[in-house]
Structures are given as C-alpha cells and as structure tokens.
Amino acid sequence: MLKPTGNELFYYTWPTESGNHNYEIDFLLSRGNKICPIEVKSSGYKSYASLEAFMRKYHDRILHRYLIYTKDFDKVNDLEMIPVFLTMFL
C-alpha cells in the first residue's frame, strides 16, 4: 500500500549495542529533508525497540514515527499507531 501511493521505500538495519543482533526499521519514507520510520507488527505491538533506538539515534531528522499493526488507531507520545487498512494515507 505504500508503493502504489507514490512512496519510495527504504529499509534500514544497524547492530545493537551488544552486537548480538540487529535493530531494523521496516520502511523509511522521505518527506522533504526529514524521514518517517515505520515498523510493521503482526503481533507483539507493545514492544518496538528498533523504533525507539532509531528515535534516540536520529531524533533531529524524524518528522513522524509510525507503527502499522492490526489494532485500532492510537497515539502514544509522538508514535502514531496506524491500522493496516490506513497505510495508504501515509
């Protein structure tokens, strides 16, 4: 739903502090000189460590943060939690 609405999609990964695994951001959208990280969750949506680590690392470059999941719309601080069917509006 992101690609057909004209978005160029990017993926980003980097090692955790421990180096045992990687953080990953499923999609990055470019909005002018800012970026919008998106994490997609099919379950376990209460944990989004990669999105939080990305925010700490690049907070000055982020316009909006999104979590796409299977529940209703919600907003926690500056994280917009979007139901899958609304993805086309990002």
BELFENNOR-V928302 format. One record per residue. N is the residue number from 0. PSI is psi in whole degrees, 0 to 359 (NA if undefined). D_LAST is the distance of its C-alpha to the last C-alpha in Angstrom with 2 decimals. Layout:
n=N psi=PSI d_last=D_LAST
n=N psi=PSI d_last=D_LAST
This chain:
n=0 psi=338 d_last=9.34
n=1 psi=318 d_last=7.44
n=2 psi=312 d_last=10.62
n=3 psi=340 d_last=11.50
n=4 psi=14 d_last=8.65
n=5 psi=9 d_last=10.21
n=6 psi=138 d_last=8.89
n=7 psi=128 d_last=12.00
n=8 psi=140 d_last=12.07
n=9 psi=153 d_last=14.49
n=10 psi=145 d_last=16.31
n=11 psi=136 d_last=18.47
n=12 psi=148 d_last=21.56
n=13 psi=155 d_last=24.47
n=14 psi=147 d_last=27.58
n=15 psi=170 d_last=28.04
n=16 psi=324 d_last=30.81
n=17 psi=338 d_last=33.22
n=18 psi=3 d_last=32.42
n=19 psi=334 d_last=32.72
n=20 psi=183 d_last=29.18
n=21 psi=147 d_last=25.91
n=22 psi=153 d_last=22.70
n=23 psi=142 d_last=19.63
n=24 psi=122 d_last=15.94
n=25 psi=316 d_last=14.39
n=26 psi=144 d_last=11.67
n=27 psi=129 d_last=11.36
n=28 psi=139 d_last=8.98
n=29 psi=129 d_last=11.10
n=30 psi=90 d_last=10.55
n=31 psi=235 d_last=14.14
n=32 psi=15 d_last=16.47
n=33 psi=167 d_last=14.13
n=34 psi=156 d_last=12.13
n=35 psi=106 d_last=9.44
n=36 psi=143 d_last=11.14
n=37 psi=129 d_last=9.98
n=38 psi=136 d_last=12.87
n=39 psi=130 d_last=13.28
n=40 psi=132 d_last=16.24
n=41 psi=336 d_last=18.33
n=42 psi=173 d_last=20.88
n=43 psi=40 d_last=22.07
n=44 psi=353 d_last=18.91
n=45 psi=347 d_last=21.16
n=46 psi=122 d_last=21.69
n=47 psi=63 d_last=19.16
n=48 psi=321 d_last=21.67
n=49 psi=318 d_last=19.83
n=50 psi=320 d_last=16.90
n=51 psi=317 d_last=19.65
n=52 psi=321 d_last=21.74
n=53 psi=319 d_last=19.01
n=54 psi=317 d_last=18.51
n=55 psi=322 d_last=22.31
n=56 psi=321 d_last=22.63
n=57 psi=30 d_last=20.01
n=58 psi=327 d_last=19.38
n=59 psi=351 d_last=20.14
n=60 psi=0 d_last=17.48
n=61 psi=130 d_last=14.42
n=62 psi=305 d_last=12.09
n=63 psi=152 d_last=9.98
n=64 psi=136 d_last=10.66
n=65 psi=144 d_last=8.99
n=66 psi=119 d_last=11.22
n=67 psi=128 d_last=10.41
n=68 psi=185 d_last=13.68
n=69 psi=13 d_last=15.93
n=70 psi=188 d_last=16.68
n=71 psi=162 d_last=15.69
n=72 psi=140 d_last=13.14
n=73 psi=161 d_last=14.78
n=74 psi=125 d_last=14.74
n=75 psi=111 d_last=17.36
n=76 psi=243 d_last=18.18
n=77 psi=10 d_last=15.09
n=78 psi=118 d_last=13.40
n=79 psi=122 d_last=10.72
n=80 psi=111 d_last=11.62
n=81 psi=131 d_last=9.32
n=82 psi=150 d_last=11.31
n=83 psi=318 d_last=10.89
n=84 psi=347 d_last=10.90
n=85 psi=2 d_last=7.69
n=86 psi=325 d_last=5.73
n=87 psi=345 d_last=5.70
n=88 psi=2 d_last=3.82
n=89 psi=NA d_last=0.00
